[in-house]
Amino acid sequence: MTAKLTADHINVVDVPAKLARRVRMLSTGHGRKTDQADALSVGIAAHTAARLNTAVVDEAIAALRCLTEHRDDLVRSRTQIVNRLHALLAQLIPAGLPAD
């Protein structure tokens, strides 16, 4: 998302979670964490903070994230295949297939 906003010439800042939490706790919502309250507190923190770091897209981190997601997909597929094979073998053994 940061890359897309930056490409559209929109400044993106990194709001620390601690700062957004502080704004949320000092607001009138008694610090309850909801998506709406969180978005509002991040917006207020970004608007009122004196110095925030500009968000930057790190290409190495993006590549590692893609590799990690792909690995997770592969592990999920392998687990699904092993479970299906186990279910098929469990059905064959009661059907009279020798155990060895």
C-alpha positions as CSV (number, residue, x, y, z in Angstrom):
1,M,0.0,0.0,0.0
2,T,2.9,2.3,0.8
3,A,4.4,1.9,-2.7
4,K,1.0,2.6,-4.4
5,L,0.4,5.8,-2.3
6,T,4.0,7.0,-2.9
7,A,3.6,6.3,-6.6
8,D,0.5,8.6,-6.5
9,H,2.6,11.3,-4.9
10,I,1.0,11.0,-1.5
11,N,3.2,11.4,1.5
12,V,3.1,8.4,3.8
13,V,4.4,8.6,7.4
14,D,5.1,5.8,9.9
15,V,3.0,6.3,13.0
16,P,4.4,4.3,15.9
17,A,1.8,2.0,17.6
18,K,2.8,3.5,21.0
19,L,1.9,7.0,19.8
20,A,-1.4,5.9,18.3
21,R,-2.2,4.0,21.5
22,R,-1.5,7.1,23.6
23,V,-3.9,9.2,21.5
24,R,-6.6,6.4,21.7
25,M,-6.2,6.2,25.5
26,L,-6.6,10.0,25.9
27,S,-9.6,10.2,23.7
28,T,-13.2,10.0,24.9
29,G,-13.7,6.4,23.9
30,H,-12.0,5.1,27.1
31,G,-9.2,3.5,25.1
32,R,-11.4,0.8,23.6
33,K,-9.7,-0.8,20.5
34,T,-11.9,-0.9,17.5
35,D,-11.0,-0.5,13.9
36,Q,-12.7,2.8,13.7
37,A,-11.1,4.1,16.9
38,D,-7.7,2.8,15.8
39,A,-7.9,4.5,12.4
40,L,-9.0,7.8,14.1
41,S,-6.2,7.7,16.6
42,V,-3.6,6.9,13.9
43,G,-4.9,9.8,11.9
44,I,-4.9,12.2,14.8
45,A,-1.4,11.1,15.8
46,A,-0.1,11.6,12.2
47,H,-1.7,15.0,11.9
48,T,-0.5,16.4,15.3
49,A,2.9,14.8,15.7
50,A,5.9,17.1,15.2
51,R,8.4,14.6,13.6
52,L,7.4,11.3,12.1
53,N,9.5,9.2,9.8
54,T,8.5,8.9,6.2
55,A,7.5,5.4,5.3
56,V,9.8,3.8,2.8
57,V,9.3,0.6,0.9
58,D,12.3,-1.7,1.5
59,E,12.7,-4.0,-1.5
60,A,14.5,-6.7,0.4
61,I,11.8,-6.9,3.0
62,A,9.1,-7.1,0.3
63,A,11.0,-9.9,-1.5
64,L,11.4,-11.8,1.8
65,R,7.7,-11.4,2.6
66,C,6.8,-12.8,-0.9
67,L,9.1,-15.8,-0.3
68,T,7.6,-16.4,3.2
69,E,4.1,-16.3,1.8
70,H,5.0,-18.7,-0.9
71,R,6.6,-21.1,1.6
72,D,3.5,-20.9,3.7
73,D,1.4,-21.8,0.7
74,L,3.7,-24.8,-0.1
75,V,3.6,-26.0,3.5
76,R,-0.2,-25.7,3.5
77,S,-0.5,-27.7,0.2
78,R,1.9,-30.4,1.5
79,T,-0.1,-30.8,4.7
80,Q,-3.4,-31.0,2.7
81,I,-1.9,-33.7,0.4
82,V,-0.5,-35.8,3.4
83,N,-3.9,-35.6,5.1
84,R,-5.7,-36.8,2.0
85,L,-3.2,-39.7,1.6
86,H,-3.7,-40.6,5.3
87,A,-7.5,-40.6,4.9
88,L,-7.3,-42.8,1.8
89,L,-4.9,-45.3,3.5
90,A,-7.1,-45.4,6.5
91,Q,-10.0,-46.4,4.3
92,L,-8.0,-49.1,2.5
93,I,-6.8,-50.9,5.6
94,P,-10.3,-51.7,7.0
95,A,-11.3,-52.8,3.5
96,G,-9.0,-55.9,3.8
97,L,-5.6,-54.6,2.7
98,P,-2.8,-56.2,4.6
99,A,-1.3,-53.8,7.2
100,D,2.3,-54.5,6.0
